[in-house]
Amino acid sequence: MDSIVSLKSLHEEGTLYINNKGEIIHSTAQARLLLALPDSTASISILNFTFLDLDTLLPVHFDLAKKDKANYIIEIFAINKPKYISVTLVQENVDHFILSLYDNTILIRKLLQFKSQEHYQRLLLSSIVDIIFEVNKDGIFLNCWTNKPDLLIHPPSTFIGRPLSDVVPHEISFQVLSLIRACIVDKKQRTFEYSIPHVLDDLKWYSLIVKNIPDQHEIVALVITDITKQKEYQDKLIFSEQRFHQAFHFSGIGTTLTSLEGYLLEGNTTVSKILGYSREELQQIRSIDITHPEDRAYDLFIRNELLERKKNYHTFLKRYRHKDNYYVWCSITISLVRNTANQPQYFIVQLVDMTEFIRNNEELKLEKKKLETIKAHLESKILQNEEANYIIAHNLLSPIANIKMLVDNLKTS
């Protein structure tokens, strides 16, 4: 019984008597109940409360200088949920005012809830970059929403209330109408892409999604998105993939995509020619298993440096065991591919067969050694000849000197 009386009392009017400084001079029991005031309201100012604007429900300054009959909302912060007290200001004289109080919590809460829903609906509508049509089972336009009217080929006034066939080409409207009816029957979303020539003969591509509307049995929503740029990007991507495919599979350089564990993911025919293994065989063996034992440690060291971001790529020489059980020298350029989250995905390995080059280089080194030996032998022979010539010259000069002395003596005698 007491609770019923208390609940009833919340809906009664309370009254405050204040001065021009906002200090409470007198208060009724109902006013103290609504504002949760103590029995003694001395030294309590009404300005200590939080006031909201009646229209916007946003915090405002309570101004006693306002005109008579000004309206506010006082927000009381309770333990569970805030309470909202409607306030009407009545000016009794220059120095005193009367405040009429009434508990309006339920109504204000509903109003706040409505404003919140309205806010989210506005956000939702403002985020729509597509065109949304409401269409019935016969394909007649009932309504239209869009934030970009320039996306519409015709203004809404020209097609609302008219069928699809009057607005878009017959071959498109026929397919869309069949999708609408199928969507109404089985309640499943349908998607359709089409193109329409635009001004300056530009071809515009659109994606159309047919969706069911809750509580509507014969009306659907058509969501239309301009996908021209996506189509152009897809065309460029397809062209880029084709170029990559051509460069990858028909390159004279052996190229592989290798997993982090060392298994072949993809490889071109040049790799098979260099190593002698088929693509299927290479997928069953790890790269390290056919690497020369002396080169394995360095190969693993380079891969770890790539994984640890110490290098972006590396080029080095290593030996692979050919399927015919001999080793092939290859120049290796290896790099690591990461995803958008910077997680390692796979290695790109390029192989150039250097066996013939290294063999020729070794033969040149042998020939160079032979030439150096021959050169040393010739230099030794030349030195011996020079020594022999010196001896001969010495032996010839000695008799000539003696003959010269004899001639000089004959002349004197």
Salt bridges, closest charged atoms under 4 A:
ASP39 OD1 - ARG32 NE 3.76
GLU118 OE2 - ARG122 NH2 2.88
ASP138 OD1 - ARG181 NH2 3.86
ASP166 OD2 - ARG162 NE 3.79
ASP186 OD2 - ARG190 NH2 2.50
GLU193 OE1 - LYS231 NZ 3.24
GLU218 OE2 - LYS137 NZ 3.54
GLU266 OE2 - ARG279 NE 3.17
GLU281 OE2 - LYS323 NZ 2.94
ASP289 OD1 - ARG286 NH2 3.18
GLU294 OE1 - ARG319 NH2 3.11
ASP295 OD2 - ARG319 NE 3.06
ASP299 OD1 - ARG303 NE 2.80
ASP299 OD2 - LYS318 NZ 2.76
GLU308 OE1 - LYS310 NZ 3.32
ASP324 OD2 - HIS322 ND1 3.75
GLU356 OE1 - ARG359 NH1 2.86
GLU367 OE2 - LYS370 NZ 3.98
ASP408 OD2 - LYS404 NZ 3.53
